[in-house]
């Protein structure tokens, strides 16, 4: 059985540290494309980028929820072996949510939103997207870490995402954070990021 589990990182300590630095940079510079230093070997259907981010962020203290496409038997075995993280049937208690198919992503308010006392106990959604495709319509972004007024391709986001994101921003300091994960890049969308026009934040 162990032979059927992908290797993950070749050098776990070094590669997880360098991946973590890339994720921190992405979250501190929202909307910016940040290259990942390594692409891990993960379950079938996962990009190397998603594998690297999951191996870096998830451990025995972080409950994880997976969408219907991400949550295969192979993925469950991979996570139990490499991360030992609790795997949940529902997203509302998850520290991290792995979403491979945007059409299967629940509404943001279905995840853990944290509390006024512990806003950091909310869910971070790891959302697979094609960061290489920056064509089509864009939307303006503003907030801490954004240099002036940036733009974000709508093709990176699930359908009808904007209203849900504005509602999420109105909950601050509570709310969900997102990390967009491509094959070899990440883009951070912290809850402080404002997209388009809206009354909150």
C-alpha positions in Angstrom: 0.0 0.0 0.0 2.8 2.4 0.8 4.3 2.0 -2.6 1.1 3.4 -4.1 1.4 6.7 -2.2 3.1 9.5 -4.1 6.3 10.8 -2.7 5.3 14.4 -1.9 8.4 16.4 -1.4 11.8 15.0 -2.2 13.4 17.1 0.6 10.5 17.9 2.9 12.1 20.4 5.3 13.8 22.5 2.7 11.0 22.4 0.2 8.2 23.1 2.8 10.2 26.1 4.1 10.7 27.6 0.7 7.1 27.0 -0.3 5.9 28.6 3.0 7.9 31.7 2.1 6.2 31.9 -1.3 2.8 31.6 0.3 3.6 34.4 2.8 4.7 36.6 0.0 1.5 35.9 -1.9 -0.7 36.8 1.1 1.3 40.0 1.8 1.0 41.1 -1.8 -2.6 40.2 -2.7 -3.3 39.7 -6.4 0.3 39.2 -7.3 1.5 36.0 -9.0 4.2 34.4 -6.9 6.1 31.4 -8.3 6.3 28.2 -6.2 9.9 27.0 -5.8 8.9 23.3 -6.2 6.0 21.2 -7.4 5.4 18.2 -5.2 4.3 14.7 -6.4 0.8 14.3 -5.2 -2.5 12.4 -5.9 -3.8 12.0 -9.4 -5.7 15.1 -10.4 -3.8 17.4 -8.2 -1.3 19.9 -9.7 2.2 20.0 -8.4 1.5 23.4 -7.0 -1.5 22.2 -5.0 0.5 19.3 -3.6 3.2 21.6 -2.5 0.8 24.0 -0.8 -1.1 21.3 1.0 2.1 19.6 2.2 3.3 22.9 3.6 0.2 24.1 5.3 -1.6 21.0 6.6 -0.6 18.8 9.6 -2.1 16.9 12.5 -3.5 20.1 14.0 -5.3 21.4 10.9 -8.6 19.7 10.0 -9.0 19.5 6.2 -12.1 19.3 4.0 -11.9 18.3 0.3 -14.4 18.9 -2.5 -15.8 15.9 -4.3 -13.2 15.9 -7.0 -10.2 16.4 -4.6 -11.4 13.9 -2.1 -10.5 10.6 -3.7 -9.3 7.5 -1.9 -5.8 8.2 -3.2 -5.9 11.7 -1.8 -7.1 10.5 1.6 -4.3 8.0 1.8 -1.8 10.6 0.7 -2.9 13.1 3.4 -3.1 10.5 6.2 0.5 9.4 5.3 2.2 12.7 4.7 0.2 15.2 6.9 -1.8 13.1 9.4 -4.4 15.8 9.3 -8.0 15.1 10.4 -10.3 14.8 7.3 -13.8 16.2 7.6 -17.1 15.5 5.9 -18.3 19.1 6.2 -16.4 22.3 5.6 -17.6 24.4 8.6 -14.9 23.1 11.0 -12.0 23.0 8.6 -8.8 24.9 8.9 -8.1 24.3 5.2 -10.4 23.4 2.3 -9.0 21.9 -0.8 -11.1 22.8 -3.9 -10.0 21.3 -7.2 -13.3 21.8 -9.1 -14.6 25.4 -8.7 -18.1 24.3 -9.6 -18.1 22.2 -6.4 -17.0 25.0 -4.1 -19.6 25.8 -1.4 -20.6 29.3 -0.5 -18.0 31.1 1.6 -20.3 31.2 4.5 -20.4 27.4 4.6 -16.8 27.4 5.9 -15.6 28.3 9.3 -15.6 32.1 9.6 -13.8 32.4 12.9 -15.1 34.4 15.8 -14.7 38.0 17.1 -12.3 36.6 19.8 -10.5 34.2 17.5 -10.8 35.4 13.9 -7.7 33.3 12.9 -9.7 30.1 13.4 -11.4 30.6 10.1 -11.0 28.4 7.0 -8.3 29.1 4.4 -9.6 27.8 1.0 -6.9 26.4 -1.3 -8.6 26.9 -4.7 -7.2 25.3 -7.9 -7.2 27.7 -10.8 -5.5 28.3 -14.1 -3.2 31.2 -13.2 -1.5 31.0 -16.6 -4.8 32.2 -18.1 -5.1 35.9 -17.5 -7.3 36.7 -20.5 -10.8 38.1 -20.5 -12.5 40.5 -18.1 -10.7 41.8 -14.9 -11.9 43.4 -11.7 -10.2 46.1 -9.6 -8.7 45.1 -6.3 -7.7 47.3 -3.4 -6.5 46.8 0.2 -3.4 46.3 2.3 -0.4 45.1 0.3 -1.9 46.1 -3.1 0.2 48.7 -4.9 -2.4 51.3 -5.8 -5.3 49.7 -7.6 -4.6 46.3 -9.1 -6.6 44.1 -11.4 -7.6 40.4 -11.1 -8.8 38.2 -13.9 -12.3 37.0 -13.3 -11.4 33.8 -15.1 -9.4 32.8 -11.9 -12.6 32.9 -9.8 -15.7 30.7 -9.4 -18.9 31.9 -11.0 -20.9 34.5 -9.0 -18.0 35.0 -6.7 -18.0 38.7 -6.3 -21.1 39.1 -4.2 -20.0 36.3 -1.9 -16.6 37.9 -1.5 -18.1 41.3 -0.6 -20.3 39.6 2.1 -17.1 37.9 3.4 -15.4 41.2 3.6 -18.2 42.7 5.6 -17.5 40.2 8.4 -14.0 41.5 9.1 -12.1 40.6 11.3 -13.9 37.3 10.7 -14.0 35.7 7.3 -12.4 33.3 4.9 -9.0 33.7 3.2 -8.3 32.2 -0.2 -5.1 31.0 -1.9 -5.4 30.6 -5.6 -3.2 27.7 -6.6 -2.0 27.1 -10.1 0.4 24.5 -11.5 3.5 26.4 -10.4 2.2 29.7 -8.9 0.0 31.0 -6.1 -2.0 34.2 -5.7 -3.2 35.3 -2.2 -6.7 36.7 -1.6 -6.8 37.6 2.1 -10.1 38.7 3.6 -8.9 42.3 3.7 -8.8 42.4 -0.1 -11.6 44.4 -1.7 -12.7 43.5 -5.2 -14.7 46.1 -7.2 -17.0 48.5 -5.5 -18.7 47.6 -2.3 -20.0 49.2 0.9 -17.8 47.3 3.4 -14.2 47.2 4.4 
